[in-house]
Amino acid sequence: MNLPLLPTISTFFIVLSAVLVAIGWYLIRRRNIEAHKKVMLAAGAAALTFFIIYMSRTIFIGNTAFGGPDEYKLIYTIFLIFHICLATTGGIMGLITIWLGLKNRLEKHRKFGPITSIIWFFTAITGVVVYLLLYVIYEGGHTTSVFKAILGG
């Protein structure tokens, strides 16, 4: 098995962010507010690291097409769209939830936090499934950078 470096690293960071969110959830249940804050900021940093790696790879190297059987492409595409919607929603909600916590708007933070966490867990799980489908279970398909797709070549 020949796993691509950047997708493997970025997937590690999304999993790390979800693990840190789970730890943060545990810490706040124990009323350890300072540790919760630090761990959740670390979770946000891990998610941001994922996003930077993912976007850099997407722009400069490209996205990898699904390389599995044609009869699974529609299912994969629907699953990928679901994952992208979750990731976008989770990312935006994560930023809002962190901002609310840092601004001591704790009533709203407490309402948003559990929902954001659950969405983020599903984002991480579906992200790992996308990674497995693209690089582990099936061999990745064609990869083209945004620049090549737009400019040709």
N, C-alpha and C positions, 0 to 999 in steps of 0.2 A: 504494500500500500504506500503510495506516494502522496502525502497530504500537503497541500499548498500552504506556505508559511503564513501569509497575511490573513487569509480566512480562518486558519487555525488559531492564530493569536487573537484576532478580533472576537471569535467565538468564546475563547477563554475569558475575555474581559466581560462579555455579556453574562456568562455564567457566574463569574466573580461578583458582578453587580447584584445579581439575584440572591446569591448566598449572603452578601453583605446586607441586603434588605431584610432577609430572614433573621439575621443576627440582630439588626436594628429593631425589628419588631419584638424579638425576645427581650432585648434590653429595655425597651420602653414599657413592656409588660411588668418588668421588675422595677420600674420607676427610676432607672439609671439614665437620667436625662442627658447628662454630658456625654456619656459613652454612646448613647443613641444618636446624638447629634453628630459626633465624630464618625461613627460607622456609616450613617446615612449620607454624609458628605463624601465619604470614601466610595460608597455605592454610586453616587452621582458622578464622581471622578472616573470610576471604572466604566460606567455607561458612556461618558463623554469620550474616553479613550477608545472604546469600541467604535463610536460614531466617527471619530476622526480617522481611524484606520479604515473603516468601511468606506467613507466618502472619498478618502484619498485613493484607495484602490479602485473605486468605481470610476472616478474621474480620470485617473492616469493609466490604469491597467485595464479596467473594464469589469463588467459583470459576466459571470459564467452562466451560460444557458444550461437548462436541464438536459442531462445526457442519458437519462433513462429511456425506457421503452415509450414509443409514441402513444400507446393507449393510456399511459399515466400522465401525459403532459398537461391535459386539461385539469385533472385533479391536483397536480402539483401547482399549476398556475393559480387556481382558486385558493389553495392552501397558502401560497406565497402572498397573495393579495390580502388574505386574512391576517397573516403575520405582519405585513407592512402596516395595515390599519391599526393593529394592536400596538406595534412599536411606535407609531406616530402618536397615537393617543397616550400611551404610557410615557413617552418622552415628554410630551407637553404637560401632562398631569404631574410628572415627576418634578419638572421645573417649578410648576405652581406650588406643589406640596412643599418643596424645599424652601421656596421663597416665603410661603406662609409661616413655616416654622422659624425661619431666620428673623422674620418681622414680628415674631411673638403673636401672631394671629392664630392662637392655639385652638380656638373652637373650630374654625374652618380647617386648620391643619389636621385635627383629629378626625374630621369627617372625610377629608380627601385621602389621608394617609392609607387606611386599609384598602380602599378601592384602588388607589394607585399601585399599592404593593401587589394586589392580586393580578391586576392587568400586567404588571411587570414580570411576575412569575410566569404567566402564560406567554408573554413576549419572549422570555428567555427559553422556555421549553420549545416553543414553535421555531425559534431561531436555531436551536440545536438540531431540530428535525430537518430544517432546510439545509443546514450544513451537512448533516448525514446523507441526505438525499443527493446533494450536489457532489460530495467529495468522497464519501465512504461507501455507501450502498451502490451507487452508480458512479461511473467515471464522468467527470464534468464535461459539458459540451463546449462549444465555441466561446471564446472570451474576446470582447472588443471594448476598447476604451471609448468614452464619450467623445473625445476629440476625433478618433478614427471614424466613429459612427457618423459624426457631423461633417467632418472634412473629407472623409474618404481615405482610402489607403490601407 
